[in-house]
């Protein structure tokens, strides 16, 4: 029997607060991807009219960057990153592209070319999730860019398996209000969602290519993770549509790859509880209650919410984004153990955040922070304090189907230690798609070890990465780079 909507509202808000408390007291390194909590909030917002629906008056933000100029590229070139040891073997750039001159909306980007033969390598756009989290801080500095930050918050070290070894990598902080990106129209921060993010990303890309014309005819790929399971299919379909409408290939899109993708609210949430049970995190009693009381069809009764609360009580202080990883308890005195040799330093995101708030770093990056009113953060306080996200489809399956029909290369991959957007949720999506199998399930290997498993469908490839959490390149950099190279080549990873 369904509960009364008012009671439903109260129960879901309580559930949201419990989920947030649980994650906030685990590992904040992964605050850049919070689809589990975002899905819970989307459920609750069906019944809530709140302050997120109000539109504030315009305020004062940094002055807008007026689009592209002939010398914009040289202005954006990074001479040297503060704390960088030695000379970089590649060119790197950072700056802004204006996507709405009237509103003064400008997106910050970081671009790093390949160290060897960049003219022979493709262009790849990387997008993190959230929604509302930084592709620069999390994607570049934490996961797959050329540098990351030591525990002194000042000096950098080179990452051995950076993805710019095999491609020219472009990162953007999107939407406005994320990281260094901003708008002169404050109401923009309270009126965003999937559609505006997609439109701004396309405008950014076309404008950016004007500043870097040698990449206009380069093979182009989009990769990302988590809530980028929304961003990427939507942007890819828009590119395909624009190319067809103009009869001109403005962007030479070849393929997309999405890691631990958030593709369907109900399937993602259902899979989380299945994952807990399969990995001995919750009891049979709690799991049975979930199975009996929760239909995961968009309607969540009081009995279902009570069952979910029981799970929260049982699972304890576990990092849902990598259930076996250590937790950062104190970034100023990080816990040292053999675990860090396997999982990396769990406090790295704190070092990155401190580094990106240093004035000399912001100057080197050409970042305009005047008037933002808050420090650089992994995720936008506009989104996470006020939950200002106007549109987010419950399922991306129609968008995925549309992209498959366009002939665009599609790869989905999953770190197998992530409980939030688990490999199980992706398998549920694949079951619903019902695609014919062209290459049977098998292991793939790196350095003579099983690195994961892969299956080829008609129009789509799915691969797992063994021993990786939600942010696959962070946990398994060697395996992630090998998988990424296979994706670019359009070949299944080696057996």
C-alpha positions as CSV (number, residue, x, y, z in Angstrom):
1,X,0.0,0.0,0.0
2,X,1.4,3.4,-1.0
3,X,2.1,6.0,1.7
4,X,0.6,9.4,1.7
5,X,2.7,11.9,-0.4
6,X,3.3,14.1,2.7
7,X,4.6,11.2,4.7
8,X,6.6,10.1,1.7
9,X,8.3,13.6,1.5
10,X,9.3,13.4,5.2
11,X,10.6,9.9,4.9
12,X,12.7,10.6,1.8
13,X,14.2,13.7,3.3
14,X,15.2,11.7,6.4
15,X,16.6,9.0,4.1
16,X,18.6,11.6,2.1
17,X,20.1,13.0,5.3
18,X,21.1,9.6,6.5
19,X,22.7,8.8,3.1
20,X,24.6,12.1,3.1
21,X,25.8,11.6,6.7
22,X,27.0,8.1,5.9
23,X,29.0,9.2,2.9
24,X,30.2,12.5,4.4
25,X,31.8,10.5,7.2
26,X,33.6,8.1,4.8
27,X,36.0,9.2,2.1
28,X,35.5,12.7,0.7
29,X,37.9,11.9,-2.1
30,X,34.9,10.7,-4.1
31,X,32.6,13.6,-3.5
32,X,33.1,14.4,-7.2
33,X,30.6,11.6,-8.0
34,X,27.5,11.3,-5.9
35,X,24.8,9.7,-8.1
36,X,23.5,7.5,-5.2
37,X,22.6,10.6,-3.2
38,X,21.5,12.5,-6.2
39,X,19.1,9.8,-7.2
40,X,17.7,9.8,-3.7
41,X,17.2,13.5,-3.9
42,X,15.5,13.3,-7.3
43,X,13.0,10.9,-5.7
44,X,12.3,13.3,-2.9
45,X,12.0,16.3,-5.1
46,X,8.9,14.8,-6.8
47,X,7.2,15.7,-3.6
48,X,9.0,18.8,-2.4
49,X,8.6,22.5,-3.5
50,X,11.6,24.2,-2.0
51,X,14.0,27.1,-2.3
52,X,15.7,25.4,-5.3
53,X,12.7,26.6,-7.4
54,X,13.3,30.3,-6.6
55,X,15.4,32.5,-8.9
56,X,17.7,34.9,-7.2
57,X,18.5,38.3,-8.5
58,X,21.5,38.8,-10.6
59,X,24.7,39.4,-8.7
60,X,28.3,40.3,-9.4
61,X,30.7,37.8,-10.7
62,X,34.1,38.0,-12.5
63,X,34.1,39.9,-15.8
64,X,33.2,37.8,-18.8
65,X,35.9,36.5,-21.1
66,X,34.8,37.7,-24.5
67,X,35.1,34.6,-26.7
68,X,38.0,33.7,-28.9
69,X,40.7,36.0,-30.2
70,X,43.6,35.3,-32.5
71,X,46.0,35.2,-29.6
72,X,43.8,33.5,-27.1
73,X,45.7,30.2,-27.4
74,X,49.0,31.9,-26.5
75,X,47.4,33.7,-23.6
76,X,46.1,30.4,-22.3
77,X,49.5,28.6,-22.5
78,X,50.8,27.5,-19.1
79,X,54.5,28.4,-18.7
80,X,55.0,26.1,-15.7
81,X,52.7,24.6,-13.1
82,X,53.8,25.8,-9.6
83,X,55.5,22.9,-7.8
84,X,56.3,21.2,-11.1
85,X,59.6,19.4,-11.0
86,X,61.6,19.5,-14.3
87,X,60.3,20.6,-17.7
88,X,57.1,19.1,-19.0
89,X,57.6,17.2,-22.3
90,X,54.3,18.5,-23.6
91,X,52.4,21.7,-24.0
92,X,49.5,22.5,-21.6
93,X,46.9,25.3,-21.6
94,X,44.2,26.6,-19.3
95,X,41.7,29.4,-19.5
96,X,38.1,30.2,-20.4
97,X,35.6,29.9,-23.2
98,X,32.5,32.1,-23.1
99,X,29.4,30.1,-23.9
100,X,26.9,32.8,-23.3
101,X,28.2,36.4,-23.8
102,X,24.9,38.1,-22.7
103,X,24.8,36.2,-19.4
104,X,28.6,36.3,-19.0
105,X,28.8,32.5,-18.6
106,X,32.4,31.2,-19.1
107,X,33.7,27.7,-18.7
108,X,37.2,26.9,-17.4
109,X,39.3,24.3,-19.3
110,X,42.6,22.5,-19.0
111,X,44.2,21.0,-22.1
112,X,47.3,18.9,-22.2
113,X,48.8,17.6,-25.4
114,X,50.5,14.3,-25.9
115,X,54.3,14.4,-25.2
116,X,55.1,12.5,-28.4
117,X,53.6,13.1,-31.8
118,X,50.5,15.0,-30.7
119,X,49.5,15.7,-34.3
120,X,49.1,12.0,-34.8
121,X,46.9,11.4,-31.8
122,X,43.2,12.0,-31.2
123,X,41.5,14.6,-29.1
124,X,39.6,13.4,-26.1
125,X,37.2,15.3,-23.9
126,X,36.9,14.1,-20.3
127,X,33.9,14.8,-18.2
128,X,33.4,14.0,-14.5
129,X,30.0,13.5,-12.9
130,X,28.2,14.8,-9.9
131,X,26.3,16.5,-11.3
132,X,28.2,19.6,-10.7
133,X,31.7,18.3,-10.1
134,X,35.1,19.2,-11.5
135,X,36.6,17.4,-14.4
136,X,39.9,19.3,-13.8
137,X,40.3,18.6,-10.1
138,X,39.0,15.1,-10.0
139,X,39.6,14.0,-13.6
140,X,42.9,15.6,-14.4
141,X,44.6,16.2,-11.0
142,X,43.3,13.1,-9.2
143,X,42.8,10.4,-11.9
144,X,44.3,10.6,-15.3
145,X,46.1,13.9,-16.0
146,X,49.9,14.2,-16.1
147,X,50.3,15.6,-12.6
148,X,49.0,15.1,-9.1
149,X,49.8,16.7,-5.7
150,X,52.1,15.6,-2.9
151,X,50.9,15.7,0.7
152,X,52.7,19.1,1.2
153,X,49.9,20.6,-0.9
154,X,52.5,22.5,-2.9
155,X,54.6,20.2,-5.1
156,X,53.5,18.0,-8.0
157,X,54.6,14.5,-9.2
158,X,54.2,13.0,-12.6
159,X,51.7,10.2,-13.1
160,X,53.3,7.3,-15.0
161,X,50.0,6.2,-16.6
162,X,48.6,9.6,-17.6
163,X,46.2,9.3,-20.5
164,X,47.9,12.1,-22.5
165,X,50.5,9.4,-23.3
166,X,48.1,8.2,-26.0
167,X,45.8,11.2,-26.6
168,X,45.5,14.9,-26.4
169,X,43.3,15.4,-23.3
170,X,40.8,18.2,-22.8
171,X,39.0,18.8,-19.4
172,X,36.3,21.3,-18.8
173,X,34.6,22.4,-15.5
174,X,30.9,22.3,-16.3
175,X,28.3,23.8,-15.7
176,X,29.1,27.3,-14.6
177,X,29.6,27.4,-10.9
178,X,31.8,24.3,-10.9
179,X,35.4,24.9,-10.0
180,X,36.7,28.0,-11.7
181,X,33.8,28.3,-14.2
182,X,31.4,31.1,-13.5
183,X,28.6,33.4,-14.8
184,X,28.0,37.1,-14.4
185,X,24.4,36.3,-14.0
186,X,23.9,34.7,-10.6
187,X,20.6,33.2,-11.5
188,X,22.5,30.9,-13.9
189,X,23.7,29.0,-10.8
190,X,20.1,28.2,-9.8
191,X,18.8,27.3,-13.2
192,X,20.8,24.6,-14.7
193,X,20.5,20.9,-15.5
194,X,21.2,18.3,-18.2
195,X,19.9,20.4,-21.1
196,X,21.8,23.6,-20.4
197,X,25.0,21.6,-19.5
198,X,24.7,19.8,-22.9
199,X,24.1,23.0,-24.8
200,X,27.0,24.8,-23.1
201,X,29.3,21.8,-23.6
202,X,28.6,21.9,-27.4
203,X,29.1,25.7,-27.6
204,X,32.3,25.3,-25.6
205,X,33.6,22.6,-27.9
206,X,32.9,24.4,-31.2
207,X,34.4,27.7,-29.9
208,X,37.5,25.9,-28.4
209,X,38.2,24.3,-31.8
210,X,38.3,27.8,-33.3
211,X,41.2,28.6,-31.0
212,X,42.9,25.2,-31.7
213,X,42.1,24.8,-35.4
214,X,44.5,21.9,-36.0
215,X,42.1,19.7,-34.0
216,X,39.0,20.5,-36.1
217,X,39.6,17.5,-38.3
218,X,41.1,15.3,-35.6
219,X,39.3,12.1,-34.5
220,X,37.3,13.1,-31.4
221,X,36.2,11.0,-28.4
222,X,34.4,11.7,-25.2
223,X,35.1,9.8,-22.0
224,X,34.0,10.3,-18.4
225,X,32.4,8.6,-15.4
226,X,29.5,8.5,-13.1
227,X,26.9,11.2,-13.8
228,X,28.7,11.6,-17.1
229,X,26.4,8.7,-18.0
230,X,24.0,11.6,-18.6
231,X,26.4,14.2,-20.0
232,X,28.1,12.0,-22.6
233,X,25.2,10.4,-24.4
234,X,23.4,13.8,-24.5
235,X,26.4,15.6,-25.8
236,X,27.2,12.9,-28.3
237,X,23.7,12.8,-29.7
238,X,23.7,16.6,-30.0
239,X,27.0,16.5,-32.0
240,X,25.5,13.8,-34.3
241,X,22.4,15.9,-34.8
242,X,24.3,19.1,-35.5
243,X,26.6,17.4,-38.0
244,X,23.6,16.0,-39.9
245,X,21.6,19.3,-39.8
246,X,24.5,21.4,-41.2
247,X,25.7,18.6,-43.5
248,X,29.1,19.5,-42.2
249,X,31.2,17.5,-39.8
250,X,31.8,20.2,-37.2
251,X,33.1,17.7,-34.7
252,X,34.6,14.4,-35.9
253,X,33.0,12.2,-33.2
254,X,34.2,8.6,-33.3
255,X,33.3,7.2,-29.9
256,X,32.4,7.5,-26.3
257,X,33.5,5.7,-23.1
258,X,31.7,5.9,-19.8
259,X,33.0,4.5,-16.5
260,X,30.8,3.3,-13.7
261,X,27.9,5.0,-15.5
262,X,24.8,6.4,-13.8
263,X,22.3,5.4,-16.5
264,X,19.1,4.6,-14.8
265,X,18.0,5.9,-11.3
266,X,16.0,2.9,-10.2
267,X,18.4,0.3,-11.6
268,X,21.4,2.1,-10.1
269,X,19.8,2.2,-6.7
270,X,18.5,-1.4,-6.9
271,X,22.0,-2.6,-7.9
272,X,23.6,-0.9,-4.9
273,X,21.7,-3.1,-2.5
274,X,22.4,-6.2,-4.6
275,X,26.1,-5.3,-4.4
276,X,26.0,-4.9,-0.6
277,X,24.5,-8.3,-0.2
278,X,26.9,-10.0,-2.7
279,X,29.9,-8.5,-0.9
280,X,28.9,-9.4,2.7
281,X,28.2,-5.8,3.7
282,X,24.7,-6.3,4.9
283,X,22.8,-9.2,6.5
284,X,20.3,-11.6,4.9
285,X,17.6,-10.0,7.0
286,X,18.3,-6.5,5.6
287,X,18.6,-7.7,2.0
288,X,15.4,-9.7,2.3
289,X,13.6,-6.6,3.6
290,X,14.9,-4.6,0.6
291,X,13.8,-7.3,-1.8
292,X,10.3,-7.6,-0.2
293,X,9.6,-3.9,0.4
294,X,11.2,-2.1,-2.5
295,X,10.0,-2.4,-6.1
296,X,12.6,0.1,-7.5
297,X,10.0,1.4,-10.0
298,X,9.9,5.0,-9.0
299,X,7.6,4.5,-6.0
300,X,9.2,4.2,-2.6
301,X,6.9,3.3,0.3
302,X,7.5,3.9,4.0
303,X,8.3,0.2,4.5
304,X,10.9,0.4,1.7
305,X,12.5,3.5,3.4
306,X,12.6,1.7,6.7
307,X,14.4,-1.2,4.9
308,X,16.9,1.2,3.4
309,X,17.5,2.7,6.8
310,X,18.3,-0.7,8.2
311,X,21.0,-1.1,5.5
312,X,22.5,2.2,6.5
313,X,22.7,1.1,10.1
314,X,24.3,-2.2,9.2
315,X,26.9,-1.3,6.6
316,X,29.0,1.0,8.8
317,X,31.8,3.4,7.8
318,X,32.6,2.0,4.4
319,X,33.7,4.0,1.4
320,X,30.9,3.0,-1.0
321,X,33.0,4.1,-4.0
322,X,35.6,1.5,-3.2
323,X,34.4,-0.9,-0.5
324,X,37.9,-2.1,0.2
325,X,39.8,1.2,0.2
326,X,41.2,2.9,3.3
327,X,39.5,6.1,4.5
328,X,41.1,9.6,4.9
329,X,40.7,10.4,8.6
330,X,43.1,13.4,8.8
331,X,44.5,15.0,5.6
332,X,47.2,16.9,7.7
333,X,48.4,13.6,9.1
334,X,47.2,10.9,6.7
335,X,47.0,7.3,7.8
336,X,49.9,5.3,6.4
337,X,49.6,1.6,5.8
338,X,50.3,-1.1,3.2
339,X,46.8,-0.3,1.9
340,X,48.1,2.9,0.4
341,X,50.4,0.9,-1.8
342,X,47.3,-0.8,-3.3
343,X,44.7,2.0,-3.2
344,X,46.8,5.2,-3.2
345,X,46.8,7.8,-0.6
346,X,43.2,8.2,0.5
347,X,43.7,11.9,1.2
348,X,44.9,12.9,-2.2
349,X,41.7,14.9,-3.0
350,X,42.4,17.1,0.0
351,X,45.9,17.9,-1.3
352,X,44.5,18.7,-4.8
353,X,41.9,21.0,-3.3
354,X,44.5,22.9,-1.2
355,X,46.8,23.2,-4.2
356,X,44.1,24.6,-6.5
357,X,43.3,27.2,-3.9
358,X,46.8,28.6,-3.8
359,X,47.0,32.1,-5.5
360,X,50.1,31.3,-7.4
361,X,48.5,28.2,-8.9
362,X,45.4,30.1,-9.9
363,X,47.6,32.8,-11.6
364,X,49.5,30.1,-13.5
365,X,46.2,28.6,-14.6
366,X,44.8,32.0,-15.7
367,X,41.9,31.3,-13.4
368,X,39.7,34.3,-12.5
369,X,38.4,33.8,-9.0
370,X,37.4,37.4,-8.2
371,X,33.9,37.6,-7.0
372,X,33.2,33.8,-6.9
373,X,32.6,34.2,-3.1
374,X,33.9,30.7,-2.2
375,X,37.1,28.7,-2.7
376,X,37.7,26.1,-5.4
377,X,35.9,22.9,-4.6
378,X,35.6,19.5,-6.1
379,X,31.8,20.0,-6.4
380,X,29.8,23.1,-6.8
381,X,28.2,24.4,-3.6
382,X,25.5,25.9,-5.8
383,X,24.4,22.3,-6.7
384,X,25.2,20.5,-3.5
385,X,24.0,23.2,-1.1
386,X,20.8,24.1,-2.9
387,X,20.3,21.1,-5.3
388,X,19.6,23.4,-8.2
389,X,19.3,20.9,-11.0
390,X,16.3,21.4,-13.2
391,X,16.2,18.4,-15.4
392,X,17.6,14.9,-15.1
393,X,16.0,12.0,-16.9
394,X,15.3,8.9,-14.8
395,X,16.7,6.7,-17.5
396,X,19.3,7.3,-20.2
397,X,18.4,4.1,-22.2
398,X,16.6,6.0,-25.0
399,X,19.6,8.2,-25.4
400,X,21.9,5.2,-25.4
401,X,19.7,3.5,-28.0
402,X,19.7,6.6,-30.2
403,X,23.5,6.8,-30.0
404,X,23.9,3.1,-30.9
405,X,21.7,3.7,-34.0
406,X,24.1,6.5,-35.1
407,X,27.0,4.0,-35.4
408,X,29.0,5.8,-32.7
409,X,31.5,3.6,-30.9
410,X,30.2,3.0,-27.3
411,X,32.2,1.5,-24.4
412,X,30.9,1.1,-20.9
413,X,33.4,0.0,-18.2
414,X,33.1,-0.6,-14.5
415,X,35.5,-0.8,-11.6
416,X,34.3,-3.9,-9.7
417,X,34.8,-2.5,-6.2
418,X,32.3,0.4,-6.6
419,X,28.9,0.0,-4.9
420,X,27.4,3.3,-6.0
421,X,27.3,2.9,-9.8
422,X,28.2,-0.8,-9.7
423,X,28.9,-3.2,-12.6
424,X,25.6,-4.8,-11.6
425,X,23.7,-1.7,-12.5
426,X,25.4,-1.6,-15.9
427,X,24.5,-5.2,-16.5
428,X,20.9,-4.5,-15.7
429,X,21.0,-1.8,-18.3
430,X,22.5,-4.1,-20.8
431,X,19.8,-6.7,-20.1
432,X,17.2,-4.1,-20.8
433,X,18.9,-3.1,-24.1
434,X,18.8,-6.7,-25.3
435,X,21.7,-6.3,-27.7
436,X,23.0,-9.3,-29.7
437,X,26.3,-10.7,-28.4
438,X,29.2,-10.6,-31.0
439,X,32.1,-11.5,-28.7
440,X,31.6,-13.8,-25.7
441,X,32.5,-12.9,-22.1
442,X,36.2,-13.4,-21.5
443,X,39.0,-12.1,-19.3
444,X,41.4,-9.4,-20.6
445,X,45.0,-9.1,-19.3
446,X,47.7,-6.6,-18.5
447,X,51.2,-7.7,-17.5
448,X,50.1,-11.4,-17.6
449,X,47.4,-10.8,-15.0
450,X,43.7,-10.8,-15.4
451,X,42.8,-7.1,-15.5
452,X,39.1,-7.6,-15.9
453,X,36.5,-9.1,-18.1
454,X,34.9,-8.0,-21.4
455,X,32.0,-8.7,-23.6
456,X,31.2,-7.4,-27.1
457,X,27.6,-6.6,-28.1
458,X,26.3,-5.3,-31.4
459,X,27.0,-1.6,-31.1
460,X,28.5,-1.6,-27.6
461,X,31.4,-3.0,-25.5
462,X,31.2,-3.7,-21.8
463,X,34.4,-4.2,-19.7
464,X,35.1,-4.6,-16.0
465,X,38.3,-3.5,-14.3
466,X,39.5,-5.8,-11.6
467,X,40.4,-4.1,-8.3
468,X,39.1,-0.7,-9.3
469,X,36.6,1.5,-7.5
470,X,34.3,4.2,-8.9
471,X,37.2,6.3,-10.2
472,X,38.9,3.6,-12.3
473,X,42.1,5.5,-13.4
474,X,42.7,6.5,-9.8
475,X,42.6,3.0,-8.4
476,X,44.0,1.0,-11.3
477,X,46.0,3.5,-13.5
478,X,47.9,0.8,-15.5
479,X,44.8,-1.2,-16.3
480,X,42.8,2.0,-17.0
481,X,45.3,3.2,-19.6
482,X,45.4,-0.1,-21.3
483,X,41.7,-0.2,-21.6
484,X,41.6,3.4,-22.8
485,X,44.1,2.6,-25.6
486,X,42.0,-0.4,-26.7
487,X,38.9,1.9,-26.8
488,X,40.7,4.4,-29.0
489,X,41.9,1.7,-31.3
490,X,38.4,0.1,-31.5
491,X,39.8,-3.3,-30.5
492,X,38.8,-5.5,-27.5
493,X,41.5,-5.4,-24.8
494,X,44.1,-8.2,-25.1
495,X,43.4,-11.7,-24.1
